[in-house]
């Protein structure tokens, strides 16, 4: 049984930083492209970033403006999202997802329904 579990969310002040983690079990982690998506209340789910199987390639949504960094540790079956310079507009539930695919990372990030497994999400709130 595949389980994808996010952690690390919470309340942070504008301009602050936060690191999200995602652990995956029940699958061969380094066979999967991993990604982060987010959904603000009342909004559609949007892409954040994704990373290929060995961590050598990444792709980010344009609005990231270099503030977020995705990484993975295959020895720990863990995906990370380091977030800096957080803004109130970054407030959302952040979801981790996994997919086995040879599509380009840009195409995968643009196609949420292509992804195989999803976590339950972790809430990030940016507020003073």
Secondary structure, DSSP 8 states (H G I E B T S, - for coil): --EEEEE--EEE-TT--EEEEEEEESS-GGGSEEEEEEE-TTS--EEEEEE-TTSS-EEE-GGGTT-EEEEEEGGGTEEEEEE-S--GGG-EEEEEEEE---S-HHHHHT-GGG-SEE---EEEEE--
